[in-house]
């Protein structure tokens, strides 16, 4: 590693983390659709999601490749305050 390589890595990793945080925020506040009722009617879920994020620094063949895996819970709060299941067939609701 040359001079400044550690600083460059820190800047890249900070930008990587910031972008992932922004994407999770967008998912939480606008993209979660929950099923409701016997017909699985889609509706927006309340903001918030349970998620786990795992960071890796290499590809499967050992090459440098910083990336994260994000696992979302399928359970979210509906607008009535009860827990519901994410609607996996619908991604957006017409407004």
N, CA, C and O atoms as CSV, one atom per row, in Angstrom:
chain,resi,resn,atom,element,x,y,z
A,1,UNK,N,N,0.829,-1.189,0.000
A,1,UNK,CA,C,0.000,0.000,0.000
A,1,UNK,C,C,0.864,1.240,0.000
A,1,UNK,O,O,1.842,1.332,0.743
A,2,UNK,N,N,0.500,2.186,-0.832
A,2,UNK,CA,C,1.244,3.434,-0.910
A,2,UNK,C,C,0.765,4.431,0.126
A,2,UNK,O,O,-0.193,4.171,0.855
A,3,UNK,N,N,1.432,5.573,0.189
A,3,UNK,CA,C,1.017,6.623,1.124
A,3,UNK,C,C,-0.410,7.069,0.826
A,3,UNK,O,O,-0.781,7.264,-0.331
A,4,UNK,N,N,-1.191,7.224,1.862
A,4,UNK,CA,C,-2.567,7.692,1.696
A,4,UNK,C,C,-3.560,6.608,1.356
A,4,UNK,O,O,-4.759,6.879,1.287
A,5,UNK,N,N,-3.095,5.369,1.137
A,5,UNK,CA,C,-4.021,4.295,0.756
A,5,UNK,C,C,-5.069,4.063,1.842
A,5,UNK,O,O,-6.232,3.803,1.536
A,6,UNK,N,N,-4.661,4.157,3.109
A,6,UNK,CA,C,-5.612,3.989,4.205
A,6,UNK,C,C,-6.653,5.086,4.212
A,6,UNK,O,O,-7.830,4.831,4.467
A,7,UNK,N,N,-6.222,6.323,3.930
A,7,UNK,CA,C,-7.152,7.451,3.891
A,7,UNK,C,C,-8.140,7.303,2.739
A,7,UNK,O,O,-9.324,7.606,2.887
A,8,UNK,N,N,-7.648,6.837,1.593
A,8,UNK,CA,C,-8.530,6.622,0.435
A,8,UNK,C,C,-9.571,5.566,0.778
A,8,UNK,O,O,-10.752,5.735,0.471
A,9,UNK,N,N,-9.144,4.484,1.409
A,9,UNK,CA,C,-10.080,3.424,1.798
A,9,UNK,C,C,-11.145,3.977,2.739
A,9,UNK,O,O,-12.324,3.650,2.600
A,10,UNK,N,N,-10.740,4.810,3.693
A,10,UNK,CA,C,-11.701,5.375,4.642
A,10,UNK,C,C,-12.738,6.250,3.941
A,10,UNK,O,O,-13.918,6.211,4.290
A,11,UNK,N,N,-12.314,7.030,2.968
A,11,UNK,CA,C,-13.243,7.890,2.222
A,11,UNK,C,C,-14.218,7.029,1.420
A,11,UNK,O,O,-15.422,7.288,1.411
A,12,UNK,N,N,-13.699,6.015,0.755
A,12,UNK,CA,C,-14.559,5.130,-0.049
A,12,UNK,C,C,-15.547,4.400,0.844
A,12,UNK,O,O,-16.731,4.310,0.517
A,13,UNK,N,N,-15.078,3.882,1.957
A,13,UNK,CA,C,-15.973,3.147,2.855
A,13,UNK,C,C,-17.037,4.063,3.462
A,13,UNK,O,O,-18.185,3.649,3.623
A,14,UNK,N,N,-16.673,5.290,3.796
A,14,UNK,CA,C,-17.648,6.245,4.336
A,14,UNK,C,C,-18.723,6.570,3.296
A,14,UNK,O,O,-19.905,6.651,3.632
A,15,UNK,N,N,-18.319,6.757,2.034
A,15,UNK,CA,C,-19.287,7.027,0.962
A,15,UNK,C,C,-20.189,5.814,0.740
A,15,UNK,O,O,-21.396,5.960,0.551
A,16,UNK,N,N,-19.610,4.638,0.763
A,16,UNK,CA,C,-20.351,3.380,0.599
A,16,UNK,C,C,-21.425,3.265,1.696
A,16,UNK,O,O,-22.582,2.956,1.413
A,17,UNK,N,N,-21.028,3.515,2.931
A,17,UNK,CA,C,-21.959,3.435,4.061
A,17,UNK,C,C,-23.061,4.478,3.935
A,17,UNK,O,O,-24.227,4.176,4.189
A,18,UNK,N,N,-22.708,5.707,3.544
A,18,UNK,CA,C,-23.698,6.781,3.406
A,18,UNK,C,C,-24.752,6.420,2.356
A,18,UNK,O,O,-25.943,6.640,2.575
A,19,UNK,N,N,-24.325,5.873,1.231
A,19,UNK,CA,C,-25.267,5.510,0.170
A,19,UNK,C,C,-26.196,4.399,0.640
A,19,UNK,O,O,-27.400,4.455,0.391
A,20,UNK,N,N,-25.662,3.405,1.306
A,20,UNK,CA,C,-26.515,2.316,1.802
A,20,UNK,C,C,-27.517,2.848,2.814
A,20,UNK,O,O,-28.685,2.460,2.785
A,21,UNK,N,N,-27.081,3.731,3.709
A,21,UNK,CA,C,-28.004,4.338,4.668
A,21,UNK,C,C,-29.122,5.095,3.956
A,21,UNK,O,O,-30.275,5.036,4.384
A,22,UNK,N,N,-28.797,5.802,2.881
A,22,UNK,CA,C,-29.810,6.537,2.118
A,22,UNK,C,C,-30.803,5.583,1.449
A,22,UNK,O,O,-32.004,5.852,1.420
A,23,UNK,N,N,-30.303,4.480,0.917
A,23,UNK,CA,C,-31.186,3.502,0.272
A,23,UNK,C,C,-32.123,2.869,1.309
A,23,UNK,O,O,-33.317,2.719,1.051
A,24,UNK,N,N,-31.594,2.500,2.469
A,24,UNK,CA,C,-32.436,1.920,3.526
A,24,UNK,C,C,-33.488,2.934,3.956
A,24,UNK,O,O,-34.638,2.564,4.192
A,25,UNK,N,N,-33.113,4.209,4.060
A,25,UNK,CA,C,-34.069,5.246,4.417
A,25,UNK,C,C,-35.183,5.343,3.380
A,25,UNK,O,O,-36.352,5.477,3.743
A,26,UNK,N,N,-34.838,5.278,2.098
A,26,UNK,CA,C,-35.858,5.310,1.041
A,26,UNK,C,C,-36.779,4.098,1.131
A,26,UNK,O,O,-37.990,4.221,0.945
A,27,UNK,N,N,-36.211,2.936,1.413
A,27,UNK,CA,C,-37.032,1.735,1.570
A,27,UNK,C,C,-38.000,1.932,2.734
A,27,UNK,O,O,-39.192,1.654,2.606
A,28,UNK,N,N,-37.489,2.411,3.869
A,28,UNK,CA,C,-38.305,2.576,5.070
A,28,UNK,C,C,-39.436,3.576,4.883
A,28,UNK,O,O,-40.545,3.355,5.369
A,29,UNK,N,N,-39.169,4.663,4.188
A,29,UNK,CA,C,-40.143,5.756,4.137
A,29,UNK,C,C,-41.036,5.750,2.909
A,29,UNK,O,O,-41.988,6.528,2.855
A,30,UNK,N,N,-40.771,4.908,1.923
A,30,UNK,CA,C,-41.616,4.993,0.746
A,30,UNK,C,C,-41.822,3.736,-0.058
A,30,UNK,O,O,-42.674,3.717,-0.947
A,31,UNK,N,N,-41.084,2.693,0.215
A,31,UNK,CA,C,-41.186,1.525,-0.654
A,31,UNK,C,C,-41.746,0.286,0.019
A,31,UNK,O,O,-41.908,-0.742,-0.638
A,32,UNK,N,N,-42.045,0.349,1.302
A,32,UNK,CA,C,-42.580,-0.820,1.984
A,32,UNK,C,C,-44.082,-0.924,1.759
A,32,UNK,O,O,-44.835,-0.021,2.125
A,33,UNK,N,N,-44.506,-2.004,1.167
A,33,UNK,CA,C,-45.925,-2.260,0.918
A,33,UNK,C,C,-46.304,-3.487,1.739
A,33,UNK,O,O,-45.638,-4.521,1.673
A,34,UNK,N,N,-47.376,-3.363,2.510
A,34,UNK,CA,C,-47.816,-4.436,3.391
A,34,UNK,C,C,-49.132,-5.009,2.867
A,34,UNK,O,O,-49.933,-4.306,2.252
A,35,UNK,N,N,-49.335,-6.294,3.123
A,35,UNK,CA,C,-50.600,-6.943,2.750
A,35,UNK,C,C,-51.611,-6.719,3.869
A,35,UNK,O,O,-51.262,-6.696,5.049
A,36,UNK,N,N,-52.881,-6.554,3.470
A,36,UNK,CA,C,-53.929,-6.349,4.469
A,36,UNK,C,C,-55.203,-7.040,4.018
A,36,UNK,O,O,-55.619,-6.908,2.867
A,37,UNK,N,N,-55.817,-7.774,4.926
A,37,UNK,CA,C,-57.097,-8.418,4.654
A,37,UNK,C,C,-56.963,-9.738,3.932
A,37,UNK,O,O,-55.871,-10.147,3.537
A,38,UNK,N,N,-58.111,-10.404,3.766
A,38,UNK,CA,C,-58.104,-11.744,3.166
A,38,UNK,C,C,-57.704,-11.729,1.698
A,38,UNK,O,O,-57.284,-12.756,1.166
A,39,UNK,N,N,-57.826,-10.575,1.031
A,39,UNK,CA,C,-57.444,-10.473,-0.376
A,39,UNK,C,C,-56.037,-9.919,-0.557
A,39,UNK,O,O,-55.625,-9.632,-1.681
A,40,UNK,N,N,-55.296,-9.765,0.536
A,40,UNK,CA,C,-53.929,-9.223,0.498
A,40,UNK,C,C,-53.865,-7.873,-0.209
A,40,UNK,O,O,-52.986,-7.633,-1.036
A,41,UNK,N,N,-54.799,-7.006,0.125
A,41,UNK,CA,C,-54.821,-5.676,-0.461
A,41,UNK,C,C,-53.540,-4.931,-0.081
A,41,UNK,O,O,-53.200,-4.855,1.100
A,42,UNK,N,N,-52.832,-4.385,-1.063
A,42,UNK,CA,C,-51.591,-3.682,-0.741
A,42,UNK,C,C,-51.848,-2.288,-0.184
A,42,UNK,O,O,-52.748,-1.586,-0.644
A,43,UNK,N,N,-51.055,-1.891,0.805
A,43,UNK,CA,C,-51.081,-0.525,1.322
A,43,UNK,C,C,-49.678,-0.188,1.815
A,43,UNK,O,O,-48.878,-1.078,2.105
A,44,UNK,N,N,-49.394,1.093,1.903
A,44,UNK,CA,C,-48.095,1.507,2.428
A,44,UNK,C,C,-47.985,1.106,3.889
A,44,UNK,O,O,-48.940,1.222,4.656
A,45,UNK,N,N,-46.806,0.635,4.256
A,45,UNK,CA,C,-46.538,0.317,5.656
A,45,UNK,C,C,-46.091,1.576,6.376
A,45,UNK,O,O,-45.693,2.557,5.748
A,46,UNK,N,N,-46.161,1.540,7.678
A,46,UNK,CA,C,-45.600,2.626,8.480
A,46,UNK,C,C,-44.088,2.647,8.282
A,46,UNK,O,O,-43.486,1.596,8.062
A,47,UNK,N,N,-43.465,3.815,8.355
A,47,UNK,CA,C,-42.002,3.874,8.219
A,47,UNK,C,C,-41.316,3.020,9.282
A,47,UNK,O,O,-41.773,2.937,10.422
A,48,UNK,N,N,-40.226,2.397,8.893
A,48,UNK,CA,C,-39.438,1.578,9.807
A,48,UNK,C,C,-39.368,0.149,9.318
A,48,UNK,O,O,-40.337,-0.393,8.788
A,49,UNK,N,N,-38.225,-0.442,9.502
A,49,UNK,CA,C,-38.039,-1.818,9.072
A,49,UNK,C,C,-36.953,-2.445,9.941
A,49,UNK,O,O,-36.035,-1.763,10.395
A,50,UNK,N,N,-37.068,-3.735,10.161
A,50,UNK,CA,C,-36.026,-4.466,10.866
A,50,UNK,C,C,-35.104,-5.049,9.807
A,50,UNK,O,O,-35.551,-5.756,8.904
A,51,UNK,N,N,-33.816,-4.750,9.922
A,51,UNK,CA,C,-32.872,-5.194,8.904
A,51,UNK,C,C,-31.539,-5.553,9.546
A,51,UNK,O,O,-31.187,-5.056,10.616
A,52,UNK,N,N,-30.818,-6.419,8.874
A,52,UNK,CA,C,-29.443,-6.741,9.263
A,52,UNK,C,C,-28.559,-6.508,8.051
A,52,UNK,O,O,-28.908,-6.876,6.929
A,53,UNK,N,N,-27.417,-5.894,8.292
A,53,UNK,CA,C,-26.495,-5.596,7.201
A,53,UNK,C,C,-25.161,-6.276,7.504
A,53,UNK,O,O,-24.651,-6.198,8.621
A,54,UNK,N,N,-24.605,-6.944,6.491
A,54,UNK,CA,C,-23.335,-7.635,6.623
A,54,UNK,C,C,-22.371,-7.084,5.590
A,54,UNK,O,O,-22.683,-7.061,4.400
A,55,UNK,N,N,-21.214,-6.643,6.027
A,55,UNK,CA,C,-20.220,-6.071,5.121
A,55,UNK,C,C,-19.146,-7.114,4.806
A,55,UNK,O,O,-18.650,-7.818,5.686
A,56,UNK,N,N,-18.809,-7.186,3.524
A,56,UNK,CA,C,-17.725,-8.043,3.048
A,56,UNK,C,C,-16.756,-7.167,2.271
A,56,UNK,O,O,-17.143,-6.139,1.715
A,57,UNK,N,N,-15.498,-7.576,2.235
A,57,UNK,CA,C,-14.473,-6.766,1.580
A,57,UNK,C,C,-13.853,-7.441,0.364
A,57,UNK,O,O,-13.044,-6.836,-0.340
A,58,UNK,N,N,-14.225,-8.681,0.117
A,58,UNK,CA,C,-13.636,-9.428,-1.000
A,58,UNK,C,C,-14.723,-10.163,-1.766
A,58,UNK,O,O,-15.799,-10.449,-1.241
A,59,UNK,N,N,-14.412,-10.460,-3.022
A,59,UNK,CA,C,-15.295,-11.303,-3.823
A,59,UNK,C,C,-15.039,-12.757,-3.439
A,59,UNK,O,O,-14.163,-13.051,-2.625
A,60,UNK,N,N,-15.798,-13.645,-4.023
A,60,UNK,CA,C,-15.619,-15.075,-3.727
A,60,UNK,C,C,-14.242,-15.592,-4.125
A,60,UNK,O,O,-13.743,-16.553,-3.539
A,61,UNK,N,N,-13.635,-14.960,-5.111
A,61,UNK,CA,C,-12.304,-15.417,-5.536
A,61,UNK,C,C,-11.177,-14.628,-4.872
A,61,UNK,O,O,-10.029,-14.696,-5.312
A,62,UNK,N,N,-11.502,-13.880,-3.813
A,62,UNK,CA,C,-10.478,-13.200,-3.031
A,62,UNK,C,C,-10.046,-11.841,-3.534
A,62,UNK,O,O,-9.116,-11.253,-2.982
A,63,UNK,N,N,-10.691,-11.326,-4.561
A,63,UNK,CA,C,-10.351,-10.006,-5.090
A,63,UNK,C,C,-11.023,-8.921,-4.248
A,63,UNK,O,O,-12.103,-9.150,-3.704
A,64,UNK,N,N,-10.404,-7.747,-4.131
A,64,UNK,CA,C,-11.027,-6.656,-3.369
A,64,UNK,C,C,-12.379,-6.281,-3.976
A,64,UNK,O,O,-12.465,-5.973,-5.164
A,65,UNK,N,N,-13.411,-6.307,-3.173
A,65,UNK,CA,C,-14.756,-5.957,-3.628
A,65,UNK,C,C,-15.621,-5.621,-2.413
A,65,UNK,O,O,-16.388,-6.464,-1.946
A,66,UNK,N,N,-15.502,-4.401,-1.902
A,66,UNK,CA,C,-16.341,-4.049,-0.755
A,66,UNK,C,C,-17.810,-4.046,-1.163
A,66,UNK,O,O,-18.192,-3.417,-2.151
A,67,UNK,N,N,-18.618,-4.749,-0.396
A,67,UNK,CA,C,-20.053,-4.797,-0.661
A,67,UNK,C,C,-20.776,-5.203,0.612
A,67,UNK,O,O,-20.188,-5.786,1.522
A,68,UNK,N,N,-22.056,-4.885,0.656
A,68,UNK,CA,C,-22.886,-5.231,1.804
A,68,UNK,C,C,-24.032,-6.120,1.355
A,68,UNK,O,O,-24.493,-6.042,0.216
A,69,UNK,N,N,-24.480,-6.961,2.267
A,69,UNK,CA,C,-25.702,-7.738,2.087
A,69,UNK,C,C,-26.705,-7.173,3.086
A,69,UNK,O,O,-26.363,-6.943,4.246
A,70,UNK,N,N,-27.927,-6.951,2.648
A,70,UNK,CA,C,-28.963,-6.403,3.506
A,70,UNK,C,C,-30.124,-7.382,3.535
A,70,UNK,O,O,-30.676,-7.742,2.495
A,71,UNK,N,N,-30.485,-7.807,4.732
A,71,UNK,CA,C,-31.596,-8.730,4.921
A,71,UNK,C,C,-32.705,-7.976,5.636
A,71,UNK,O,O,-32.499,-7.450,6.730
A,72,UNK,N,N,-33.885,-7.923,5.017
A,72,UNK,CA,C,-35.034,-7.234,5.604
A,72,UNK,C,C,-36.004,-8.233,6.201
A,72,UNK,O,O,-36.224,-9.309,5.644
A,73,UNK,N,N,-36.581,-7.876,7.332
A,73,UNK,CA,C,-37.650,-8.676,7.915
A,73,UNK,C,C,-38.891,-8.549,7.038
A,73,UNK,O,O,-39.124,-7.492,6.451
A,74,UNK,N,N,-39.680,-9.594,6.941
A,74,UNK,CA,C,-40.925,-9.512,6.168
A,74,UNK,C,C,-42.058,-8.930,7.002
A,74,UNK,O,O,-43.148,-8.693,6.481
A,75,UNK,N,N,-41.822,-8.699,8.265
A,75,UNK,CA,C,-42.851,-8.144,9.142
A,75,UNK,C,C,-42.646,-6.645,9.323
A,75,UNK,O,O,-41.552,-6.192,9.660
A,76,UNK,N,N,-43.715,-5.881,9.093
A,76,UNK,CA,C,-43.694,-4.426,9.247
A,76,UNK,C,C,-45.004,-3.983,9.889
A,76,UNK,O,O,-45.971,-4.743,9.939
A,77,UNK,N,N,-45.025,-2.745,10.379
A,77,UNK,CA,C,-46.257,-2.212,10.958
A,77,UNK,C,C,-47.178,-1.683,9.870
A,77,UNK,O,O,-46.756,-0.961,8.967
A,78,UNK,N,N,-48.441,-2.060,9.979
A,78,UNK,CA,C,-49.459,-1.502,9.084
A,78,UNK,C,C,-49.904,-0.147,9.626
A,78,UNK,O,O,-49.513,0.246,10.726
A,79,UNK,N,N,-50.716,0.562,8.858
A,79,UNK,CA,C,-51.184,1.884,9.299
A,79,UNK,C,C,-52.126,1.794,10.501
A,79,UNK,O,O,-52.319,2.783,11.208
A,80,UNK,N,N,-52.711,0.621,10.738
A,80,UNK,CA,C,-53.577,0.461,11.911
A,80,UNK,C,C,-52.787,0.065,13.158
A,80,UNK,O,O,-53.375,-0.202,14.206
A,81,UNK,N,N,-51.451,0.026,13.048
A,81,UNK,CA,C,-50.606,-0.282,14.193
A,81,UNK,C,C,-50.316,-1.757,14.407
A,81,UNK,O,O,-49.486,-2.112,15.243
A,82,UNK,N,N,-50.985,-2.609,13.666
A,82,UNK,CA,C,-50.749,-4.051,13.796
A,82,UNK,C,C,-49.612,-4.469,12.889
A,82,UNK,O,O,-49.250,-3.755,11.954
A,83,UNK,N,N,-49.053,-5.631,13.173
A,83,UNK,CA,C,-47.993,-6.177,12.330
A,83,UNK,C,C,-48.604,-6.807,11.096
A,83,UNK,O,O,-49.663,-7.432,11.166
A,84,UNK,N,N,-47.941,-6.642,9.972
A,84,UNK,CA,C,-48.368,-7.259,8.726
A,84,UNK,C,C,-47.154,-7.817,7.993
A,84,UNK,O,O,-46.018,-7.661,8.438
A,85,UNK,N,N,-47.409,-8.462,6.877
A,85,UNK,CA,C,-46.353,-9.065,6.075
A,85,UNK,C,C,-46.137,-8.239,4.819
A,85,UNK,O,O,-47.089,-7.779,4.189
A,86,UNK,N,N,-44.865,-8.056,4.464
A,86,UNK,CA,C,-44.572,-7.328,3.239
A,86,UNK,C,C,-45.273,-7.967,2.058
A,86,UNK,O,O,-45.349,-9.190,1.948
A,87,UNK,N,N,-45.779,-7.131,1.189
A,87,UNK,CA,C,-46.439,-7.595,-0.027
A,87,UNK,C,C,-45.354,-7.748,-1.087
A,87,UNK,O,O,-44.864,-6.753,-1.621
A,88,UNK,N,N,-44.978,-8.980,-1.391
A,88,UNK,CA,C,-43.840,-9.207,-2.291
A,88,UNK,C,C,-44.208,-9.113,-3.761
A,88,UNK,O,O,-43.315,-9.053,-4.606
A,89,UNK,N,N,-45.480,-9.097,-4.092
A,89,UNK,CA,C,-45.871,-9.008,-5.504
A,89,UNK,C,C,-46.067,-7.570,-5.953
A,89,UNK,O,O,-46.179,-7.304,-7.150
A,90,UNK,N,N,-46.109,-6.661,-5.026
A,90,UNK,CA,C,-46.353,-5.257,-5.343
A,90,UNK,C,C,-45.173,-4.439,-4.859
A,90,UNK,O,O,-44.684,-4.646,-3.748
A,91,UNK,N,N,-44.708,-3.506,-5.688
A,91,UNK,CA,C,-43.585,-2.664,-5.275
A,91,UNK,C,C,-44.008,-1.235,-5.065
A,91,UNK,O,O,-43.378,-0.525,-4.280
A,92,UNK,N,N,-45.042,-0.787,-5.728
A,92,UNK,CA,C,-45.460,0.610,-5.613
A,92,UNK,C,C,-46.981,0.679,-5.578
A,92,UNK,O,O,-47.669,-0.175,-6.138
A,93,UNK,N,N,-47.491,1.702,-4.917
A,93,UNK,CA,C,-48.940,1.976,-4.890
A,93,UNK,C,C,-49.173,3.239,-5.692
A,93,UNK,O,O,-48.439,4.217,-5.546
A,94,UNK,N,N,-50.173,3.226,-6.525
A,94,UNK,CA,C,-50.528,4.439,-7.275
A,94,UNK,C,C,-50.953,5.506,-6.308
A,94,UNK,O,O,-51.670,5.226,-5.347
A,95,UNK,N,N,-50.524,6.723,-6.542
A,95,UNK,CA,C,-50.888,7.822,-5.629
A,95,UNK,C,C,-51.881,8.739,-6.267
A,95,UNK,O,O,-52.302,9.718,-5.651
